[in-house]
């Protein structure tokens, strides 16, 4: 991390130094000499006019004029109140003609080459009398540099340079951060094959080290999950044989001694364990399969059949599921898998609904999704546990405990089936009480 901080600091200092040097050189170039033809022409000429009058009345006018010609390449004339030139020579006729129309302002006179001569005429009050002072460039000059070139251009170059350096620095820093964040997001969605790109892991800085550590972590997690699934399959296979023998022994005992409460309990528990093993095997297969054969199907008839079957089973408890939704909800899917998913959630809602209660099954089409929501009026789930109810064997102990007689793998199976179809499943507590599970499967129009 210290190496990264040092690199960023050196890059910032280097960028600012280079930009500052360029801006200073540019500023020096545009402001090398200020005189006629530069920024403060009018102000400069007024100052020179006052100096000329003072030199005429109190100093050496000729020497001052020589200095003006030598330093600034300008000529000057002083006209007294009698309209007589104090200089040895009078102003040229074209200059006198020009200042007749523009007596006190800067007048850029164009010649045939497109260059300009600058002529200034100012009224100056002296100690003895009032004068008119004329100042003109001795020959054609290049166009003057304006205020933008003189001041704002270096500032503009400095700002652009700093912004460019900041953008490059931001790109250099954010590029690996975005790549690692993208990989982390994919891992959080159970994509155990995700890797940080090699362009990041090859770096010899903190980002490269972080990327390499992330890839090693995903490899270990992937291996752990793979071992866990293999263990689950092996244990399930090993349990089937003794359970089958127990079931046969219970049947033989029933034939010899007749039915008893103990034998019925043994048979029920064996059947429950067989169902658990079957669900575990099915969950393992779903997680290992990346694709299943899907066909276009109408969703509403499937849901109607599942609701009717569930109502028949729970009618003795006076619990009922109601169905609403439009016809023509078509999706791409595996009929048997989807049937098991929806049936599991509908029966789960009826199982936790109190006697005399109902479960609302609502179907609708929302843009690219065919949405089925199942809402019960049972005890709901603690908010701290609601994100975990789709994990295998997880139970929300306070509200939906083991007394229901189920092993807590049904919702995990439902999530695996939804994921396999490119869908989503989530749960939320209702304000009025109860739990609503929403299942989204891509509609056939979204797949076309």
HUJO-V853232 format. One record per residue. N is the residue number from 0. RES is the residue in three letters. NEAR is the number of other ideal C-beta (glycine too) atoms within 10 Angstrom. Layout:
n res near
N RES NEAR
N RES NEAR
//
This chain:
n res near
0 UNK 9
1 UNK 7
2 UNK 11
3 UNK 15
4 UNK 10
5 UNK 11
6 UNK 15
7 UNK 14
8 UNK 10
9 UNK 10
10 UNK 15
11 UNK 14
12 UNK 10
13 UNK 11
14 UNK 17
15 UNK 15
16 UNK 10
17 UNK 12
18 UNK 19
19 UNK 13
20 UNK 11
21 UNK 14
22 UNK 20
23 UNK 12
24 UNK 12
25 UNK 17
26 UNK 17
27 UNK 10
28 UNK 12
29 UNK 16
30 UNK 15
31 UNK 9
32 UNK 8
33 UNK 14
34 UNK 17
35 UNK 23
36 UNK 21
37 UNK 18
38 UNK 17
39 UNK 14
40 UNK 18
41 UNK 13
42 UNK 9
43 UNK 19
44 UNK 23
45 UNK 17
46 UNK 12
47 UNK 21
48 UNK 22
49 UNK 15
50 UNK 17
51 UNK 27
52 UNK 23
53 UNK 15
54 UNK 17
55 UNK 22
56 UNK 14
57 UNK 10
58 UNK 12
59 UNK 11
60 UNK 19
61 UNK 12
62 UNK 10
63 UNK 17
64 UNK 20
65 UNK 11
66 UNK 12
67 UNK 20
68 UNK 13
69 UNK 8
70 UNK 10
71 UNK 19
72 UNK 14
73 UNK 20
74 UNK 19
75 UNK 22
76 UNK 23
77 UNK 23
78 UNK 21
79 UNK 15
80 UNK 10
81 UNK 6
82 UNK 7
83 UNK 10
84 UNK 15
85 UNK 14
86 UNK 18
87 UNK 8
88 UNK 8
89 UNK 12
90 UNK 22
91 UNK 13
92 UNK 8
93 UNK 11
94 UNK 20
95 UNK 16
96 UNK 10
97 UNK 19
98 UNK 19
99 UNK 9
100 UNK 8
101 UNK 14
102 UNK 13
103 UNK 13
104 UNK 12
105 UNK 15
106 UNK 18
107 UNK 16
108 UNK 16
109 UNK 10
110 UNK 10
111 UNK 6
112 UNK 7
113 UNK 8
114 UNK 15
115 UNK 18
116 UNK 20
117 UNK 19
118 UNK 22
119 UNK 25
120 UNK 25
121 UNK 21
122 UNK 12
123 UNK 17
124 UNK 10
125 UNK 17
126 UNK 8
127 UNK 11
128 UNK 11
129 UNK 12
130 UNK 21
131 UNK 20
132 UNK 24
133 UNK 25
134 UNK 25
135 UNK 24
136 UNK 21
137 UNK 13
138 UNK 10
139 UNK 14
140 UNK 17
141 UNK 8
142 UNK 10
143 UNK 16
144 UNK 18
145 UNK 12
146 UNK 10
147 UNK 11
148 UNK 16
149 UNK 17
150 UNK 15
151 UNK 12
152 UNK 18
153 UNK 20
154 UNK 13
155 UNK 13
156 UNK 16
157 UNK 18
158 UNK 13
159 UNK 12
160 UNK 18
161 UNK 16
162 UNK 11
163 UNK 12
164 UNK 17
165 UNK 13
166 UNK 10
167 UNK 12
168 UNK 15
169 UNK 10
170 UNK 10
171 UNK 13
172 UNK 15
173 UNK 11
174 UNK 14
175 UNK 21
176 UNK 12
177 UNK 12
178 UNK 18
179 UNK 17
180 UNK 11
181 UNK 13
182 UNK 20
183 UNK 13
184 UNK 11
185 UNK 15
186 UNK 18
187 UNK 9
188 UNK 8
189 UNK 12
190 UNK 12
191 UNK 14
192 UNK 9
193 UNK 18
194 UNK 15
195 UNK 22
196 UNK 15
197 UNK 10
198 UNK 12
199 UNK 23
200 UNK 19
201 UNK 10
202 UNK 16
203 UNK 8
204 UNK 15
205 UNK 15
206 UNK 20
207 UNK 17
208 UNK 15
209 UNK 18
210 UNK 23
211 UNK 15
212 UNK 12
213 UNK 20
214 UNK 18
215 UNK 10
216 UNK 11
217 UNK 20
218 UNK 13
219 UNK 10
220 UNK 12
221 UNK 15
222 UNK 11
223 UNK 11
224 UNK 13
225 UNK 12
226 UNK 10
227 UNK 11
228 UNK 16
229 UNK 11
230 UNK 10
231 UNK 17
232 UNK 15
233 UNK 10
234 UNK 12
235 UNK 16
236 UNK 11
237 UNK 11
238 UNK 15
239 UNK 15
240 UNK 9
241 UNK 11
242 UNK 16
243 UNK 12
244 UNK 11
245 UNK 15
246 UNK 16
247 UNK 11
248 UNK 13
249 UNK 18
250 UNK 11
251 UNK 10
252 UNK 15
253 UNK 15
254 UNK 8
255 UNK 6
256 UNK 10
257 UNK 8
258 UNK 10
259 UNK 11
260 UNK 7
261 UNK 11
262 UNK 16
263 UNK 12
264 UNK 11
265 UNK 17
266 UNK 16
267 UNK 11
268 UNK 13
269 UNK 19
270 UNK 12
271 UNK 13
272 UNK 17
273 UNK 15
274 UNK 13
275 UNK 17
276 UNK 18
277 UNK 12
278 UNK 21
279 UNK 22
280 UNK 15
281 UNK 16
282 UNK 20
283 UNK 17
284 UNK 13
285 UNK 17
286 UNK 16
287 UNK 10
288 UNK 10
289 UNK 6
290 UNK 6
291 UNK 14
292 UNK 6
293 UNK 17
294 UNK 10
295 UNK 11
296 UNK 16
297 UNK 13
298 UNK 24
299 UNK 17
300 UNK 11
301 UNK 19
302 UNK 23
303 UNK 14
304 UNK 13
305 UNK 23
306 UNK 21
307 UNK 12
308 UNK 14
309 UNK 22
310 UNK 18
311 UNK 9
312 UNK 13
313 UNK 20
314 UNK 10
315 UNK 8
316 UNK 14
317 UNK 11
318 UNK 23
319 UNK 16
320 UNK 23
321 UNK 11
322 UNK 18
323 UNK 9
324 UNK 19
325 UNK 9
326 UNK 10
327 UNK 10
328 UNK 22
329 UNK 18
330 UNK 24
331 UNK 18
332 UNK 28
333 UNK 17
334 UNK 11
335 UNK 10
336 UNK 20
337 UNK 26
338 UNK 16
339 UNK 18
340 UNK 28
341 UNK 24
342 UNK 19
343 UNK 21
344 UNK 25
345 UNK 25
346 UNK 20
347 UNK 23
348 UNK 26
349 UNK 22
350 UNK 20
351 UNK 21
352 UNK 23
353 UNK 12
354 UNK 9
355 UNK 10
356 UNK 18
357 UNK 17
358 UNK 29
359 UNK 16
360 UNK 23
361 UNK 15
362 UNK 19
363 UNK 13
364 UNK 17
365 UNK 9
366 UNK 8
367 UNK 11
368 UNK 18
369 UNK 25
370 UNK 20
371 UNK 27
372 UNK 17
373 UNK 24
374 UNK 20
375 UNK 27
376 UNK 20
377 UNK 21
378 UNK 18
379 UNK 22
380 UNK 21
381 UNK 15
382 UNK 9
383 UNK 9
384 UNK 17
385 UNK 16
386 UNK 12
387 UNK 13
388 UNK 21
389 UNK 20
390 UNK 14
391 UNK 17
392 UNK 10
393 UNK 15
394 UNK 17
395 UNK 18
396 UNK 10
397 UNK 12
398 UNK 15
399 UNK 22
400 UNK 10
401 UNK 10
402 UNK 6
403 UNK 12
404 UNK 8
405 UNK 18
406 UNK 16
407 UNK 18
408 UNK 19
409 UNK 21
410 UNK 21
411 UNK 21
412 UNK 20
413 UNK 23
414 UNK 23
415 UNK 22
416 UNK 27
417 UNK 21
418 UNK 16
419 UNK 20
420 UNK 20
421 UNK 14
422 UNK 20
423 UNK 15
424 UNK 20
425 UNK 15
426 UNK 18
427 UNK 15
428 UNK 16
429 UNK 13
430 UNK 6
431 UNK 8
432 UNK 11
433 UNK 20
434 UNK 25
435 UNK 18
436 UNK 22
437 UNK 17
438 UNK 24
439 UNK 19
440 UNK 25
441 UNK 17
442 UNK 20
443 UNK 19
444 UNK 12
445 UNK 14
446 UNK 14
447 UNK 8
//
